[in-house]
């Protein structure tokens, strides 16, 4: 039995959920999102409470039960509260700045790296070493954060690079000289 699939989703005020044939549309103050609807999974809406049920007990249906509920929950939370990721930059001379809708990063290369802000996601530079990525779509926010982080991954010796704010870099000991 899926414990996640059986739990209910309580809709916040100003959030509308409408089921189409093969997707669920969620509208809220932060935007509109679409969530896939799977075969053999039924959505039941009772007022402001949504729950999911399976039509059969096949292996594939069991696997999709919790997934369907979690995807809809992510959409509901995204259009009501939004999702965010925070990045930190470490390194001498490393910095970030915002020029229009483009994030410009100085990461120790011979050139500056530009990253265009995708639609539906906002990128804010808090100070020169902290970046905040926010949006309604959880997957898009996470993908943009991962793309920015991949421009200069944190290295294990000095910790220079871009890392998530809650990430801990395991440091390696450097070379020791002959004694």
Secondary structure, 3 states (H helix, E strand, C coil): CCHHHHCCEECCCCCEEEECCCEEEEEECCEEEEEECCCCEEEEEECCEEEEEECCCCHHHHHHHHHHHHHHHHHHHHHHCCEEEEEEEECCCCEEEEECCEEEEECCCCCCEEEECCCCEEEEEEECCEEEEEECCHHHHHHHHHHHHCCCECCCCCCCEEEECCCCCCCCCCCCCCC
